[in-house]
């Protein structure tokens, strides 16, 4: 049997900007999905996966599971039948792009079985199409592209996607980036996610554009921008200020100015919470907002220059936390009281 590994991802800065033609800095994780597989003589797929009480199959038997729809969509891209066993370290609904990783993995299987060789951009575009068709959940291209490209990258979506590798973290020795679970799943929050690109597009259309990347700050801050509904305007302002931060973060990262990176991460977290408003879902569950505030208070009271922010889609999943590595044990003890955990993305 052959074996493939596809990582999950974390977005470092650029929250909800890819679908508006913006720029994002993101990185792949050491955690991901590992698949052992072999080809079949027929055009069918049989996949055993931990966490499912039955194999996922295509063609389906009865009403297909969304993951089975993804299997079918990958075959529709011109693939061959196969069977395999999947082990995933990415929790469903956790905000680590498990569905995007699964779609990229399915395409890499077809490449390994003799299908067309794809560039990272081509693979990402096809993976997004599979995900949207199977889940009906609108999304940008960031998740699929960083997973397909690998490493820490700057992604620019203004025209044809551009990928720039940024290299390893510039932090001095003794720092860690952690992902802290919030205890809130992303599942069943499609409308919360869909509202963000929809309202950003509404703001862009006020100025005759389809995406906010084509709207100037002067226009948005003028009389026409003031006529927009409050949340629509605030989400548009988040996009414009976050885009500025992405450029500054990229320059600070490659120049080794790690304290500047921390400050920009904190600004991004504040903008997501106050302007993008992707901490509290329509259900009114404020658990993520409360945890975000507590993590910030804990850092300030303990007196170290770290940073914290929601990442990815928001509303649940994980919070990023930059902190000195010797603070990790204290954090884990603090989280254990709340029955929450954290895992390390990298350590310098």
C-alpha positions as CSV (number, residue, x, y, z in Angstrom):
1,X,0.0,0.0,0.0
2,X,1.1,3.6,-0.6
3,X,1.0,6.3,2.1
4,X,0.3,10.0,2.0
5,X,0.3,12.7,4.6
6,X,-1.6,16.0,4.3
7,X,-1.3,18.7,7.0
8,X,-3.8,20.9,8.6
9,X,-3.3,24.7,8.7
10,X,-3.3,27.7,10.8
11,X,-3.7,31.3,9.5
12,X,-1.2,33.6,11.1
13,X,-2.7,36.9,10.0
14,X,-5.2,38.0,7.3
15,X,-8.5,36.8,8.9
16,X,-11.3,36.6,6.3
17,X,-9.5,38.4,3.6
18,X,-8.8,35.8,0.9
19,X,-12.4,35.8,-0.4
20,X,-12.1,39.5,-1.0
21,X,-8.9,39.3,-3.1
22,X,-6.7,40.0,-0.1
23,X,-3.4,38.7,1.3
24,X,-2.9,36.2,4.1
25,X,0.0,34.7,5.9
26,X,-0.6,31.1,6.9
27,X,1.3,27.9,7.9
28,X,0.9,24.2,7.8
29,X,0.8,22.1,10.9
30,X,2.7,19.0,12.0
31,X,-0.8,17.5,12.6
32,X,-2.8,16.3,9.7
33,X,-4.3,13.3,7.9
34,X,-2.4,10.1,7.0
35,X,-3.8,7.7,4.4
36,X,-2.7,4.2,3.4
37,X,-4.3,3.2,0.1
38,X,-4.1,1.1,-3.0
39,X,-5.9,1.1,-6.4
40,X,-9.0,-0.9,-7.3
41,X,-9.9,-2.4,-10.6
42,X,-13.3,-0.7,-10.6
43,X,-14.3,3.0,-10.4
44,X,-15.3,2.9,-6.7
45,X,-13.8,4.1,-3.5
46,X,-13.9,2.3,-0.1
47,X,-12.4,4.3,2.8
48,X,-12.1,3.1,6.4
49,X,-11.7,6.0,8.8
50,X,-11.3,6.2,12.6
51,X,-14.4,7.8,14.0
52,X,-16.8,6.3,11.5
53,X,-18.8,3.2,12.3
54,X,-18.8,2.1,8.7
55,X,-16.6,2.6,5.6
56,X,-17.2,5.6,3.5
57,X,-18.0,4.4,0.0
58,X,-18.6,5.7,-3.5
59,X,-21.1,5.1,-5.1
60,X,-23.0,5.5,-1.8
61,X,-25.4,3.1,-0.3
62,X,-28.4,5.3,0.6
63,X,-28.1,8.9,1.5
64,X,-24.4,9.9,1.2
65,X,-22.4,11.4,4.0
66,X,-20.8,14.7,3.0
67,X,-17.4,13.0,3.0
68,X,-18.8,10.4,0.5
69,X,-19.9,13.3,-1.7
70,X,-16.3,14.5,-1.6
71,X,-15.1,11.0,-2.7
72,X,-17.5,11.2,-5.7
73,X,-16.4,14.7,-6.6
74,X,-12.8,13.7,-6.6
75,X,-13.6,10.8,-9.0
76,X,-15.5,13.3,-11.2
77,X,-12.2,15.1,-11.7
78,X,-11.0,12.2,-13.7
79,X,-9.8,9.8,-11.1
80,X,-9.5,6.0,-10.5
81,X,-11.0,3.8,-7.9
82,X,-9.1,3.0,-4.7
83,X,-9.5,1.7,-1.2
84,X,-7.7,2.8,2.0
85,X,-7.5,3.5,5.7
86,X,-7.4,7.1,7.0
87,X,-6.1,8.4,10.4
88,X,-6.8,12.1,11.1
89,X,-5.4,14.2,13.9
90,X,-7.6,17.2,12.8
91,X,-10.9,17.4,14.7
92,X,-14.0,18.0,12.6
93,X,-15.3,21.5,13.3
94,X,-12.1,22.6,15.0
95,X,-11.0,25.3,12.6
96,X,-7.8,23.5,11.4
97,X,-9.3,22.9,7.9
98,X,-10.0,19.2,8.2
99,X,-12.4,19.3,5.2
100,X,-9.9,21.3,3.0
101,X,-7.2,18.8,4.0
102,X,-9.4,15.9,3.1
103,X,-10.2,17.4,-0.3
104,X,-6.5,18.0,-1.1
105,X,-5.7,14.5,0.1
106,X,-8.2,13.0,-2.3
107,X,-6.7,14.8,-5.2
108,X,-3.2,13.8,-4.2
109,X,-4.4,10.2,-4.2
110,X,-5.5,10.5,-7.8
111,X,-2.1,12.1,-8.8
112,X,-0.4,9.1,-7.1
113,X,-2.5,6.7,-9.1
114,X,-1.4,8.1,-12.4
115,X,-3.8,11.1,-12.8
116,X,-2.8,14.5,-14.0
117,X,0.0,16.2,-12.1
118,X,-1.3,19.4,-10.5
119,X,0.4,22.6,-9.4
120,X,-0.3,23.7,-5.8
121,X,-2.7,26.4,-7.2
122,X,-4.5,24.0,-9.5
123,X,-4.9,21.4,-6.7
124,X,-6.2,24.1,-4.3
125,X,-8.8,25.3,-6.8
126,X,-10.1,21.8,-7.5
127,X,-10.1,21.0,-3.8
128,X,-12.2,24.1,-3.1
129,X,-14.7,23.1,-5.8
130,X,-15.0,19.7,-4.2
131,X,-15.6,21.2,-0.7
132,X,-18.1,23.7,-1.9
133,X,-20.1,21.1,-3.9
134,X,-20.1,18.6,-1.0
135,X,-20.7,20.9,1.9
136,X,-22.5,23.9,0.3
137,X,-20.3,26.1,2.5
138,X,-18.8,29.2,0.8
139,X,-15.1,29.6,1.3
140,X,-12.1,31.3,-0.1
141,X,-9.0,29.6,-1.4
142,X,-6.6,30.1,1.5
143,X,-7.1,26.8,3.4
144,X,-6.6,24.6,0.3
145,X,-3.7,26.6,-1.0
146,X,-1.6,26.7,2.1
147,X,-2.2,23.0,2.6
148,X,-1.3,22.3,-1.0
149,X,1.8,24.5,-1.0
150,X,3.1,23.7,2.5
151,X,5.3,25.7,5.0
152,X,4.8,29.3,6.1
153,X,3.6,31.3,3.1
154,X,2.2,34.7,2.0
155,X,-0.8,34.2,-0.2
156,X,-2.0,37.0,-2.5
157,X,-5.5,36.6,-4.1
158,X,-5.8,39.9,-5.9
159,X,-5.4,38.3,-9.3
160,X,-4.1,34.8,-10.0
161,X,-3.1,33.4,-6.6
162,X,0.6,34.0,-5.8
163,X,2.5,32.0,-3.2
164,X,5.6,33.4,-1.4
165,X,7.5,31.2,1.0
166,X,8.5,33.1,4.2
167,X,10.8,30.6,5.9
168,X,11.0,29.6,9.6
169,X,9.7,31.7,12.6
170,X,12.0,34.7,13.3
171,X,11.5,34.5,17.1
172,X,14.4,34.4,19.5
173,X,14.9,31.0,21.3
174,X,12.4,30.1,23.9
175,X,9.1,31.0,22.2
176,X,6.1,28.8,21.2
177,X,3.0,29.2,19.1
178,X,0.1,27.2,20.6
179,X,-3.4,26.5,19.4
180,X,-5.8,26.5,22.4
181,X,-9.1,24.8,21.9
182,X,-12.2,26.8,22.8
183,X,-14.6,23.9,23.4
184,X,-16.9,25.3,20.7
185,X,-17.3,23.4,17.3
186,X,-17.5,25.1,13.9
187,X,-20.2,22.7,12.8
188,X,-23.7,24.0,12.1
189,X,-22.4,27.6,11.8
190,X,-22.5,27.9,8.0
191,X,-24.7,31.0,8.1
192,X,-22.3,32.8,10.4
193,X,-19.4,32.2,8.0
194,X,-21.5,32.9,4.9
195,X,-22.6,36.3,6.3
196,X,-19.0,37.6,6.4
197,X,-18.2,37.4,2.7
198,X,-21.7,38.3,1.8
199,X,-21.6,41.5,3.8
200,X,-18.1,42.4,2.6
201,X,-19.4,42.0,-0.9
202,X,-22.3,44.2,-0.1
203,X,-19.9,46.9,1.0
204,X,-17.8,46.5,-2.2
205,X,-20.9,46.7,-4.4
206,X,-21.7,50.1,-2.8
207,X,-18.7,51.4,-4.8
208,X,-19.3,49.4,-8.0
209,X,-16.8,46.7,-7.1
210,X,-17.2,42.9,-6.5
211,X,-14.5,42.6,-3.9
212,X,-13.2,44.9,-1.2
213,X,-9.6,44.7,-2.6
214,X,-10.9,47.1,-5.3
215,X,-12.3,49.7,-2.8
216,X,-10.1,52.4,-1.4
217,X,-10.0,53.5,2.3
218,X,-11.0,57.0,1.2
219,X,-14.2,55.7,-0.4
220,X,-15.1,53.6,2.5
221,X,-14.5,56.4,5.1
222,X,-16.5,58.9,3.0
223,X,-20.2,59.7,2.9
224,X,-21.2,56.6,0.9
225,X,-19.5,54.3,3.4
226,X,-21.3,56.0,6.3
227,X,-24.6,54.9,4.7
228,X,-23.8,51.2,5.0
229,X,-25.3,49.2,7.9
230,X,-23.0,49.3,10.9
231,X,-21.8,45.6,10.9
232,X,-21.3,45.7,7.1
233,X,-19.1,48.9,7.4
234,X,-17.1,47.4,10.4
235,X,-16.4,44.2,8.5
236,X,-15.2,46.2,5.5
237,X,-13.0,48.3,7.7
238,X,-11.5,45.1,9.2
239,X,-10.6,44.0,5.8
240,X,-8.8,47.2,4.9
241,X,-6.8,47.4,8.1
242,X,-6.1,43.7,8.2
243,X,-4.6,44.0,4.7
244,X,-2.2,46.7,5.9
245,X,-1.2,44.5,8.9
246,X,-0.5,41.5,6.6
247,X,2.1,43.5,4.6
248,X,3.7,44.8,7.8
249,X,3.7,41.3,9.3
250,X,5.3,39.8,6.2
251,X,8.1,42.4,6.3
252,X,8.6,41.9,10.1
253,X,8.8,38.1,9.7
254,X,11.4,38.1,7.0
255,X,13.4,40.8,8.7
256,X,13.4,39.0,12.1
257,X,11.5,41.7,14.0
258,X,9.5,39.3,16.1
259,X,8.2,41.7,18.7
260,X,6.6,43.7,15.8
261,X,5.0,40.4,14.7
262,X,3.5,40.0,18.2
263,X,2.1,43.5,18.2
264,X,0.5,43.0,14.7
265,X,-1.0,39.7,15.9
266,X,-2.6,41.4,18.9
267,X,-4.0,44.1,16.6
268,X,-5.4,41.4,14.3
269,X,-7.1,39.8,17.3
270,X,-8.7,43.0,18.4
271,X,-9.9,43.8,14.9
272,X,-11.4,40.3,14.5
273,X,-13.2,40.6,17.9
274,X,-14.4,44.2,17.5
275,X,-14.9,44.8,13.8
276,X,-15.1,41.5,12.0
277,X,-17.2,40.1,14.9
278,X,-16.4,36.5,14.5
279,X,-16.2,35.4,18.1
280,X,-19.9,35.1,19.0
281,X,-22.2,33.1,16.6
282,X,-25.9,33.7,16.0
283,X,-26.7,31.2,18.8
284,X,-25.4,33.8,21.3
285,X,-22.8,31.4,22.8
286,X,-20.1,33.8,24.1
287,X,-17.7,31.0,25.2
288,X,-15.1,31.9,22.6
289,X,-15.3,35.6,23.4
290,X,-14.9,34.9,27.2
291,X,-11.9,32.6,26.7
292,X,-10.2,35.2,24.4
293,X,-10.6,37.9,27.0
294,X,-9.4,35.6,29.8
295,X,-6.3,34.6,27.8
296,X,-5.5,38.2,27.1
297,X,-6.0,39.1,30.8
298,X,-3.8,36.2,31.9
299,X,-1.0,37.3,29.6
300,X,-1.1,41.0,30.7
301,X,-1.2,40.0,34.4
302,X,1.7,37.6,34.1
303,X,3.6,40.3,32.3
304,X,5.1,38.8,29.2
305,X,4.9,40.3,25.6
306,X,3.0,37.5,23.9
307,X,-0.1,37.6,21.7
308,X,-3.5,36.0,21.2
309,X,-6.0,36.0,18.4
310,X,-8.9,34.0,16.9
311,X,-7.8,32.4,13.6
312,X,-9.5,30.9,10.6
313,X,-13.3,31.2,10.3
314,X,-13.8,32.1,14.0
315,X,-16.9,31.5,16.1
316,X,-15.2,28.4,17.6
317,X,-12.3,26.0,17.0
318,X,-9.0,27.3,18.3
319,X,-7.3,30.5,19.5
320,X,-3.7,31.2,18.7
321,X,-1.4,32.0,21.6
322,X,2.2,33.1,21.3
323,X,4.0,32.8,24.6
324,X,7.4,32.0,26.2
325,X,7.9,28.2,26.2
326,X,8.5,28.2,30.0
327,X,4.9,29.6,30.4
328,X,3.4,26.5,28.7
329,X,3.2,24.4,31.9
330,X,1.4,27.2,33.7
331,X,-1.0,27.6,30.8
332,X,-1.8,23.9,30.6
333,X,-2.6,23.8,34.3
334,X,-4.9,26.8,33.9
335,X,-6.6,25.2,30.9
336,X,-7.0,21.9,32.7
337,X,-9.4,23.6,35.2
338,X,-11.6,24.4,32.2
339,X,-11.2,20.9,30.6
340,X,-9.5,22.5,27.6
341,X,-6.2,21.6,25.9
342,X,-3.5,23.2,23.7
343,X,-1.0,21.9,21.2
344,X,2.2,23.3,20.0
345,X,2.5,24.5,16.3
346,X,6.2,25.4,16.6
347,X,8.9,26.2,19.2
348,X,12.1,28.2,18.8
